[in-house]
Amino acid sequence: MGQILGETLKNPNGARPAHPRLKILLADDNPALLRELQRALDKEFEIVSTVADGRALLEECGRLHPEVIVTDISMPVMDGFEAVATLRRGGTPKVVFLTVHEEQAFVEEAKALGAMGYVLKRSRPSVLADAIRSANDGRFFLCPELCSDWERPM
């Protein structure tokens, strides 16, 4: 993925793109995953902060004003759903949930909270990048893994 993103962002003289990169806040209680996401996404987006729980997400969001939040659902102190519900009361940046939860009820709850994306942690990093761009454009994004799972007959 790094090569693909790097290639699309470089112009012939090697300078950065003329447009500013989207400011992203990442929230997950798995430090190794946060490092991996930061490494994968940093070529295209500006990662303004990484946090490990919903309360820290609220604090950093208020301080840094990211354009898109990528958050896990299951985190300590305050989960992602509760944090996003709290943010909604005062207006919020666009939200993409990154989670292991594959049940349709979780997707429906995310949509009810106004989330613009739902991506599984087993998805490729390029899928998350697509979700971030889609959310920023105001279009809801559901990862292909769930689309194909739900289309299969039971």
C-alpha positions as CSV (number, residue, x, y, z in Angstrom):
1,M,0.0,0.0,0.0
2,G,2.8,2.4,0.8
3,Q,4.1,2.4,-2.8
4,I,0.6,3.0,-4.1
5,L,-0.1,5.9,-1.8
6,G,3.4,7.3,-2.3
7,E,3.1,7.1,-6.1
8,T,-0.2,8.9,-6.2
9,L,0.9,11.7,-4.0
10,K,4.2,12.5,-5.7
11,N,4.3,15.0,-8.5
12,P,7.2,14.9,-11.0
13,N,9.5,17.2,-9.0
14,G,9.0,15.2,-5.8
15,A,7.2,18.1,-4.0
16,R,4.3,17.6,-1.7
17,P,0.8,18.0,-3.1
18,A,-0.5,21.5,-3.2
19,H,-3.6,20.6,-1.2
20,P,-3.3,20.2,2.6
21,R,-3.6,16.6,4.0
22,L,-6.7,15.7,5.9
23,K,-6.1,15.8,9.7
24,I,-6.9,12.4,11.3
25,L,-7.2,11.3,14.9
26,L,-6.8,7.6,15.5
27,A,-8.3,5.9,18.6
28,D,-7.6,2.3,19.5
29,D,-6.4,0.5,22.7
30,N,-4.0,-1.7,20.7
31,P,-0.6,0.2,20.6
32,A,0.8,-2.1,17.9
33,L,-2.2,-1.5,15.7
34,L,-2.0,2.3,16.2
35,R,1.6,2.2,15.1
36,E,0.8,0.1,12.0
37,L,-2.1,2.4,11.1
38,Q,0.0,5.5,11.6
39,R,2.7,4.1,9.3
40,A,0.2,3.1,6.6
41,L,-1.8,6.3,6.6
42,D,0.8,8.9,7.3
43,K,1.8,9.0,3.6
44,E,-1.5,10.5,2.6
45,F,-3.0,11.9,5.8
46,E,-1.8,14.0,8.7
47,I,-2.1,11.9,11.9
48,V,-2.6,14.6,14.5
49,S,-2.8,12.2,17.4
50,T,-3.3,8.6,18.5
51,V,-5.2,7.8,21.7
52,A,-6.1,4.6,23.5
53,D,-9.6,5.3,24.9
54,G,-12.8,7.3,24.3
55,R,-12.2,9.9,26.9
56,A,-8.8,10.7,25.4
57,L,-10.5,10.8,22.0
58,L,-12.8,13.5,23.3
59,E,-10.0,15.5,24.9
60,E,-7.8,15.4,21.8
61,C,-10.7,16.1,19.4
62,G,-11.5,19.3,21.3
63,R,-7.8,20.3,21.3
64,L,-6.8,19.4,17.8
65,H,-10.0,19.6,15.7
66,P,-9.3,16.7,13.3
67,E,-11.3,16.5,10.1
68,V,-11.9,12.7,10.4
69,I,-11.8,10.4,13.5
70,V,-10.9,6.8,13.0
71,T,-12.0,4.9,16.2
72,D,-12.4,1.4,17.5
73,I,-15.7,0.6,19.2
74,S,-14.4,-1.5,22.1
75,M,-12.0,0.5,24.2
76,P,-11.5,1.0,27.9
77,V,-12.7,4.0,30.0
78,M,-15.2,5.0,27.3
79,D,-16.0,3.0,24.2
80,G,-16.1,4.4,20.7
81,F,-19.9,4.5,20.5
82,E,-20.2,6.5,23.7
83,A,-17.4,8.9,22.7
84,V,-19.0,9.6,19.3
85,A,-22.4,10.1,20.9
86,T,-20.9,12.6,23.2
87,L,-19.1,14.4,20.3
88,R,-22.4,14.5,18.3
89,R,-23.9,16.8,20.9
90,G,-21.5,19.6,20.0
91,G,-21.0,18.8,16.3
92,T,-18.1,16.7,15.3
93,P,-15.7,15.7,12.6
94,K,-16.6,12.8,10.4
95,V,-16.2,9.4,12.0
96,V,-15.0,6.0,10.6
97,F,-15.3,3.0,12.9
98,L,-12.5,0.5,12.7
99,T,-13.5,-2.6,14.5
100,V,-13.6,-6.4,14.8
101,H,-17.4,-6.4,15.2
102,E,-19.0,-7.8,12.1
103,E,-22.6,-7.9,13.2
104,Q,-25.1,-5.8,11.2
105,A,-26.5,-4.4,14.5
106,F,-23.1,-2.7,15.1
107,V,-23.1,-1.1,11.7
108,E,-26.7,0.1,12.2
109,E,-25.6,1.7,15.6
110,A,-22.7,3.4,13.9
111,K,-24.9,4.8,11.2
112,A,-27.4,6.0,13.8
113,L,-24.6,7.9,15.5
114,G,-23.8,9.6,12.2
115,A,-20.7,7.6,11.3
116,M,-19.5,7.9,7.7
117,G,-17.6,4.7,7.6
118,Y,-17.4,1.2,9.0
119,V,-14.3,-0.9,8.4
120,L,-13.1,-4.2,9.8
121,K,-9.7,-4.5,11.3
122,R,-9.0,-7.5,9.0
123,S,-9.4,-5.1,6.0
124,R,-6.4,-4.0,4.1
125,P,-5.1,-0.5,5.1
126,S,-6.0,0.8,1.6
127,V,-9.7,0.1,2.5
128,L,-9.4,2.3,5.5
129,A,-7.8,5.0,3.4
130,D,-10.8,4.7,1.0
131,A,-13.2,5.0,3.9
132,I,-11.5,8.1,5.2
133,R,-11.6,9.8,1.8
134,S,-15.3,8.8,1.4
135,A,-16.2,10.1,4.8
136,N,-14.5,13.4,4.1
137,D,-16.6,13.6,0.9
138,G,-19.8,13.0,2.8
139,R,-20.4,9.5,1.5
140,F,-21.0,6.5,3.9
141,F,-18.4,3.7,3.3
142,L,-19.0,0.0,4.3
143,C,-15.9,-2.2,3.9
144,P,-16.1,-4.7,1.0
145,E,-15.7,-7.6,3.4
146,L,-19.1,-6.9,5.0
147,C,-20.8,-6.1,1.8
148,S,-19.8,-9.5,0.4
149,D,-20.6,-11.3,3.7
150,W,-24.1,-9.9,3.8
151,E,-24.8,-10.6,0.2
152,R,-24.3,-14.3,0.6
153,P,-27.4,-16.4,1.2
154,M,-27.6,-17.8,4.8
